[in-house]
């Protein structure tokens, strides 16, 4: 399956999401975040 390239708007929204997620992470490890969310680290990676 071949994906279409992302548009500039999609890239911009993705960057904004990454910034919000990093802020919400507040210096915690992925393991800590996954544990608090009640999900596996693998699921968090996929998100």
C-alpha positions, -999 to 999 in steps of 0.1 A, spaced: 0 0 0 14 34 -10 5 65 10 0 99 -6 25 125 7 13 147 35 2 182 27 19 212 43 -12 216 65 -10 180 77 27 184 85 20 216 104 -7 200 125 15 170 132 43 193 145 18 211 167 6 177 181 41 166 188 48 198 207 16 194 228 25 157 236 60 166 246 46 193 269 21 169 284 48 143 290 65 168 313 99 151 314 84 116 322 96 85 304 75 66 279 71 39 305 58 63 331 33 79 306 21 45 294 17 33 330 -3 64 340 -25 60 309 -31 24 315 -17 13 281 14 -6 270 45 12 258 40 -3 224 5 12 221 19 46 231 46 43 204 19 36 178 -1 66 189 
